[in-house]
Structure formats: C-alpha cells, structure tokens
Amino acid sequence: MKFSEAVPSVTLNALSRVSGRLAGSAAFTLFHMPLARSRTRTSERALLQRARVDRVDVHGRHAVTYQWGDGVRPVLLVHGWQSRASRLCGLIDGLLDRGHSVVAFDAPGHGESPGRSTTILDYRAVITALHERHGPFDALVAHSLGALASFFALEHGVKAERIVVIGGVCDYDYLVDEFCAALALRPRLKAQLHAQVARRLFPGIPAHRSPFSATDTAREVHSPVLVIHDAGDTRIRPEQGHRLAAAFGDRARLVVTDGLGHRRILHDPDVVRTVLNFVEHERDRDRDRDRDRDRDRSRDRAGH
C-alpha cells in the first residue's frame, strides 16, 4: 500500500470503530477527491491554444470548456478520473479533418477547472449543459470514468448518434470496490460508503439498480457503441469493457488491444484510426444496413 493510501486507510478504519456513519461520510468525501491534478503536456499546448475556451456553471462552481471547429457535426470528448480534456488531443485533428467540430471540458477539480472534488452528478451536469449548448452530438468519445458518467448523462436526455468507450468503467460498484480494496477498508465501512453513494448520488434509482451501471441504459440508448479496452489494463479491468459490450449486443463492437494499458491507449495510432473510422462511417453503415434490411423484407413480401 502506498503512503498516500496508508494514512487515510488507518484514519478511516479507526474512525469507523467510533462512528460508522461519520466514517462513511468521510470516505464518501475522500472518494470524490482527485489525489493529483494532471498537468498539460508540452505536446498538448499548441492544440489547446487553438481552442475557444469558455465555462459552464455546475453546482455553484464552474468547469472550463474547449471548442474547436465551426460547431458543425459536434463530437464531445469526456476525460477520466485525475485526467483532463487535453489527454484526448490525439483525436481532435482527425475529427476536424473529417468535418467535425470538437467539444471538451475539464471536470471540476481537474485540469484548469477549480475545486477539489467532483462527482458523477457534476460530470452529468457539465455534459448536459454542453449538450444544450452544442448538441445533439454526432458522437461522444469517453475514457475511463468519463464513460460511466457519459452513460449516466445519456440516460437523462443527452443524445449522441455514436458512442465510443475507451478503457471505460461500466459499473459504479466497480469504482467503490476498487477504492475500498486500495484502502483496505473494513467491510462495515465499505457498506457505509455504499449506503452514502446510494443515498447522495442515486436517490431516484430503484434499490435493485443502485448504484448506476451503464448496462442499465441498453434499452434506452439505441446508438451504436464502440468499446476499446486493453487486455492488460490494470486500472480498469478488461471485464468492464466486456460487460458493456455484452449489454449492447449487436449494437456494440468490442476491440481488445494488448500492451497499451489504461492511458497509452488514447494515443495509439491504430486506436485513433479505429475511433475516427467508427465516428465517420458508422452512420453510412447503419444506413446501408437499414436499406438492405428493407430490401430483403420487400423481397420476402413479394415472394409470398
């Protein structure tokens, strides 16, 4: 266990012996605090300087937003935990070259946005605000936690014609379990954290569906989904990608890479090419598939 994990582990477990509810509340707060703020890389600066920078208000704070292009055929990019919008820069020029505009943001407590914490509700609020400003989206591309947050927003009215998930989280429970395992939290404290999550983040979700899972959206979200996950991803296990792809059935395409991990996958040329081709051509494939299906149905009727 790292030192940064050992201190809160001892503190929270000790507190849970005095007051389980208080310890659960403290764990909930820590759970939503990024331990590090990702900095802009030199390779990302030129592209960020070309962006139109703005902001959206979210629960008394604001998130910094970025836009490239003329607003036509918008694609939303959603970063993951302890990350920032610029980490998805590898996709932007390709999208612009194909006639798309691009929208991205730094979630509260991330990148250039102020704050010390953020929740899935904050992510949803930002995505919803950007949807009202720029949407509906031609596509939505999300990484890691950003994937789960994006499906949460999609379930609440955000529209995207195509969805790309890279190293994505499928189940909110997964995040809680990984956090508790990293801090070696006692079972009773873990139960308290789960209770806090259900009460404070998902009060309107039936008990059998709480916390939220992206699989819950498979009936409501009808867009084609591209799921890309690395077989050696140690941050978000590959099973999360497999679960998500399975939930969407024949509307999903699963691509499993090897040796790219959780972060390098965003910049791999083959991955970038796969994403761009999916975003650009999936609509044509759907149109051709629908046309062929209608033609087959007409032949069947004629045969009878």
C-alpha positions as CSV (number, residue, x, y, z in Angstrom):
1,M,0.0,0.0,0.0
2,K,1.3,3.5,-0.9
3,F,1.9,6.1,1.8
4,S,-0.9,8.2,0.2
5,E,-3.3,5.3,0.8
6,A,-1.9,4.1,4.1
7,V,-2.7,7.3,6.0
8,P,-6.4,7.5,5.0
9,S,-6.7,3.8,5.4
10,V,-5.7,3.9,9.1
11,T,-7.7,7.0,9.8
12,L,-10.9,5.9,8.2
13,N,-10.8,2.4,9.7
14,A,-10.1,3.8,13.1
15,L,-12.9,6.4,12.8
16,S,-15.3,3.6,11.7
17,R,-14.9,2.0,15.1
18,V,-16.1,5.2,16.8
19,S,-18.8,6.2,14.3
20,G,-19.6,4.1,11.2
21,R,-21.8,6.9,9.7
22,L,-19.2,9.6,10.2
23,A,-16.5,7.3,8.7
24,G,-18.8,6.6,5.8
25,S,-19.3,10.3,5.2
26,A,-15.5,10.9,5.4
27,A,-14.9,8.0,2.9
28,F,-17.5,9.5,0.6
29,T,-15.7,12.8,0.6
30,L,-12.3,11.3,0.0
31,F,-13.7,9.0,-2.7
32,H,-14.5,12.1,-4.8
33,M,-11.2,14.0,-4.3
34,P,-8.6,13.5,-7.0
35,L,-5.3,13.0,-5.3
36,A,-3.4,14.6,-8.1
37,R,-4.2,17.3,-10.8
38,S,-3.0,16.3,-14.2
39,R,-0.8,19.0,-15.9
40,T,-0.8,20.0,-19.6
41,R,1.8,18.2,-21.6
42,T,4.1,20.1,-24.0
43,S,2.6,18.1,-26.9
44,E,-0.9,19.3,-26.0
45,R,-0.3,23.0,-25.7
46,A,-0.4,24.1,-29.3
47,L,-3.8,22.4,-29.8
48,L,-5.2,23.9,-26.6
49,Q,-4.1,27.3,-27.7
50,R,-6.3,26.9,-30.8
51,A,-9.4,26.2,-28.8
52,R,-12.1,28.6,-27.9
53,V,-12.1,28.5,-24.1
54,D,-15.3,29.1,-22.1
55,R,-17.0,27.8,-19.0
56,V,-20.2,26.2,-17.7
57,D,-21.6,26.6,-14.2
58,V,-22.1,23.4,-12.2
59,H,-23.5,23.2,-8.7
60,G,-22.1,26.5,-7.6
61,R,-18.7,26.0,-9.3
62,H,-17.7,26.0,-13.0
63,A,-15.9,23.8,-15.5
64,V,-13.6,25.0,-18.2
65,T,-14.7,24.1,-21.7
66,Y,-13.0,23.9,-25.0
67,Q,-14.3,24.1,-28.6
68,W,-12.6,23.5,-31.9
69,G,-14.2,23.9,-35.3
70,D,-17.3,25.7,-36.6
71,G,-19.9,23.9,-34.5
72,V,-21.0,21.6,-37.3
73,R,-21.3,17.8,-36.5
74,P,-20.1,18.2,-32.9
75,V,-18.2,15.4,-31.1
76,L,-18.0,15.5,-27.3
77,L,-14.8,14.2,-25.6
78,V,-15.1,13.2,-22.0
79,H,-11.9,12.6,-19.9
80,G,-11.5,10.2,-17.0
81,W,-10.5,10.5,-13.3
82,Q,-7.4,12.6,-12.5
83,S,-7.2,13.5,-16.1
84,R,-8.1,16.4,-18.3
85,A,-9.6,17.3,-21.7
86,S,-6.2,17.6,-23.4
87,R,-5.4,13.9,-22.8
88,L,-7.8,13.2,-25.8
89,C,-6.0,15.6,-28.1
90,G,-4.8,12.8,-30.3
91,L,-8.3,12.6,-31.7
92,I,-9.0,16.3,-32.4
93,D,-7.1,17.0,-35.6
94,G,-8.5,13.8,-37.2
95,L,-12.0,14.8,-36.3
96,L,-11.6,18.3,-37.6
97,D,-10.1,17.0,-40.8
98,R,-13.3,14.9,-41.3
99,G,-15.6,17.8,-41.0
100,H,-16.5,17.6,-37.3
101,S,-16.3,20.2,-34.6
102,V,-15.0,19.1,-31.2
103,V,-16.2,20.0,-27.7
104,A,-14.4,19.0,-24.4
105,F,-14.1,20.1,-20.8
106,D,-12.1,19.8,-17.6
107,A,-14.4,18.4,-14.9
108,P,-14.4,20.3,-11.5
109,G,-11.2,19.5,-9.6
110,H,-9.5,18.5,-12.9
111,G,-7.3,20.3,-15.4
112,E,-7.9,24.0,-15.4
113,S,-11.2,23.8,-13.6
114,P,-11.3,25.0,-9.9
115,G,-12.3,22.8,-7.0
116,R,-11.0,19.9,-5.0
117,S,-13.6,17.2,-5.8
118,T,-16.1,16.1,-8.4
119,T,-19.0,13.5,-8.6
120,I,-20.8,11.7,-11.3
121,L,-23.5,14.3,-10.8
122,D,-21.1,17.1,-11.7
123,Y,-20.0,15.2,-14.8
124,R,-23.6,14.8,-15.8
125,A,-24.3,18.5,-15.2
126,V,-21.4,19.6,-17.4
127,I,-22.3,17.1,-20.2
128,T,-25.9,18.2,-20.1
129,A,-25.0,21.9,-20.3
130,L,-22.7,21.2,-23.3
131,H,-25.5,19.2,-24.9
132,E,-27.9,22.1,-24.5
133,R,-25.2,24.5,-26.0
134,H,-23.8,22.3,-28.8
135,G,-25.8,19.1,-29.1
136,P,-27.2,16.8,-30.1
137,F,-23.7,15.2,-30.7
138,D,-22.7,13.4,-33.8
139,A,-20.6,11.3,-31.5
140,L,-19.4,11.0,-27.9
141,V,-16.0,9.7,-27.0
142,A,-15.2,8.9,-23.4
143,H,-12.4,7.4,-21.4
144,S,-12.3,5.6,-18.1
145,L,-14.7,7.2,-15.5
146,G,-15.9,9.5,-18.3
147,A,-17.6,6.6,-19.9
148,L,-19.8,5.8,-16.9
149,A,-20.6,9.5,-16.4
150,S,-21.5,9.8,-20.1
151,F,-24.0,6.9,-20.0
152,F,-25.5,8.5,-16.9
153,A,-26.0,11.7,-18.9
154,L,-27.3,9.7,-21.9
155,E,-29.9,8.1,-19.6
156,H,-31.0,11.6,-18.6
157,G,-31.6,13.1,-22.1
158,V,-28.3,13.7,-23.7
159,K,-28.2,12.5,-27.3
160,A,-25.3,11.1,-29.3
161,E,-25.6,9.3,-32.6
162,R,-22.5,7.2,-31.9
163,I,-20.7,6.3,-28.7
164,V,-17.0,5.4,-28.2
165,V,-15.8,4.0,-24.9
166,I,-12.0,3.6,-24.3
167,G,-10.9,1.8,-21.2
168,G,-14.3,2.6,-19.8
169,V,-15.9,1.9,-16.4
170,C,-19.2,0.1,-16.8
171,D,-20.4,-0.2,-13.1
172,Y,-20.3,2.4,-10.4
173,D,-19.9,-0.5,-7.9
174,Y,-16.6,-1.3,-9.5
175,L,-15.3,2.1,-8.5
176,V,-16.4,1.7,-4.9
177,D,-15.0,-1.8,-4.6
178,E,-11.6,-0.7,-6.1
179,F,-11.4,2.3,-3.7
180,C,-12.2,0.2,-0.7
181,A,-9.7,-2.5,-1.8
182,A,-6.9,0.1,-2.3
183,L,-7.5,1.5,1.2
184,A,-8.2,-1.9,2.8
185,L,-11.4,-0.5,4.3
186,R,-13.3,-2.7,6.8
187,P,-16.4,-4.5,5.5
188,R,-18.7,-2.4,7.7
189,L,-17.1,0.8,6.4
190,K,-17.4,-0.4,2.8
191,A,-21.1,-0.9,3.5
192,Q,-21.4,2.6,4.9
193,L,-19.8,4.0,1.8
194,H,-22.1,2.1,-0.5
195,A,-25.1,3.5,1.6
196,Q,-23.7,7.0,1.2
197,V,-23.3,6.6,-2.5
198,A,-26.9,5.3,-3.0
199,R,-28.4,8.0,-0.8
200,R,-26.5,11.0,-2.0
201,L,-25.9,10.2,-5.7
202,F,-28.7,7.9,-6.8
203,P,-31.7,8.5,-4.6
204,G,-34.2,8.1,-7.5
205,I,-32.8,4.8,-8.7
206,P,-34.6,1.6,-7.5
207,A,-32.7,-0.3,-5.0
208,H,-32.0,-3.2,-7.4
209,R,-30.4,-0.8,-9.8
210,S,-28.4,1.2,-7.4
211,P,-25.6,2.2,-7.9
212,F,-25.8,3.1,-11.5
213,S,-24.4,0.8,-14.2
214,A,-24.0,1.6,-17.9
215,T,-25.7,-1.7,-18.6
216,D,-28.9,-0.1,-17.3
217,T,-29.1,2.2,-20.4
218,A,-29.0,-0.6,-23.0
219,R,-32.8,-0.3,-23.6
220,E,-32.9,3.5,-23.7
221,V,-29.7,4.2,-25.6
222,H,-30.0,2.9,-29.2
223,S,-26.8,4.3,-30.6
224,P,-24.1,2.0,-31.9
225,V,-21.2,1.6,-29.4
226,L,-17.6,1.0,-30.0
227,V,-15.8,-0.4,-26.9
228,I,-12.0,-0.4,-26.9
229,H,-10.2,-1.9,-23.9
230,D,-6.7,-3.2,-23.4
231,A,-6.2,-6.7,-22.2
232,G,-3.5,-5.6,-19.8
233,D,-5.4,-2.6,-18.3
234,T,-4.7,-2.7,-14.6
235,R,-6.6,0.5,-13.8
236,I,-10.0,-0.5,-15.2
237,R,-10.1,-4.3,-15.6
238,P,-11.0,-5.6,-19.1
239,E,-14.1,-7.3,-17.7
240,Q,-15.7,-3.8,-17.5
241,G,-15.3,-3.4,-21.3
242,H,-16.7,-6.9,-21.9
243,R,-19.7,-6.3,-19.7
244,L,-20.5,-3.0,-21.5
245,A,-20.2,-4.5,-25.0
246,A,-22.3,-7.6,-24.0
247,A,-25.1,-5.3,-22.7
248,F,-25.5,-3.6,-26.0
249,G,-25.4,-6.8,-28.0
250,D,-25.2,-6.4,-31.8
251,R,-25.2,-2.6,-31.4
252,A,-21.7,-2.9,-29.9
253,R,-18.3,-3.6,-31.4
254,L,-15.6,-4.7,-29.0
255,V,-11.9,-4.1,-29.8
256,V,-9.3,-5.6,-27.4
257,T,-5.8,-4.3,-27.6
258,D,-2.7,-5.6,-26.0
259,G,0.2,-3.8,-24.3
260,L,-1.3,-0.3,-24.3
261,G,-2.6,-0.1,-20.7
262,H,-5.1,2.4,-19.5
263,R,-3.5,5.7,-20.7
264,R,-1.3,5.0,-23.7
265,I,-4.3,3.5,-25.5
266,L,-5.6,7.1,-26.1
267,H,-2.6,7.9,-28.3
268,D,-2.0,4.7,-30.1
269,P,-2.3,5.3,-33.9
270,D,-4.3,2.2,-34.6
271,V,-6.8,3.1,-31.8
272,V,-7.1,6.6,-33.0
273,R,-7.7,5.4,-36.6
274,T,-10.3,2.9,-35.4
275,V,-12.2,5.6,-33.4
276,L,-12.1,8.1,-36.3
277,N,-13.4,5.5,-38.8
278,F,-16.2,4.5,-36.5
279,V,-17.2,8.1,-35.9
280,E,-17.1,9.0,-39.6
281,H,-18.5,5.9,-41.2
282,E,-20.9,4.2,-38.8
283,R,-23.8,6.3,-40.0
284,D,-23.2,5.1,-43.5
285,R,-23.0,1.5,-42.3
286,D,-26.3,1.9,-40.4
287,R,-28.0,3.5,-43.5
288,D,-26.7,0.7,-45.8
289,R,-27.8,-2.0,-43.3
290,D,-31.3,-0.5,-43.0
291,R,-31.5,-0.2,-46.7
292,D,-30.5,-3.9,-47.2
293,R,-32.9,-5.0,-44.5
294,D,-35.8,-3.1,-46.1
295,R,-34.9,-4.6,-49.5
296,D,-34.9,-8.1,-48.0
297,R,-38.3,-7.5,-46.4
298,S,-39.7,-6.3,-49.7
299,R,-38.4,-9.4,-51.5
300,D,-39.9,-11.6,-48.8
301,R,-43.3,-9.9,-49.2
302,A,-43.0,-10.2,-53.0
303,G,-42.2,-13.9,-52.6
304,H,-45.4,-14.5,-50.7
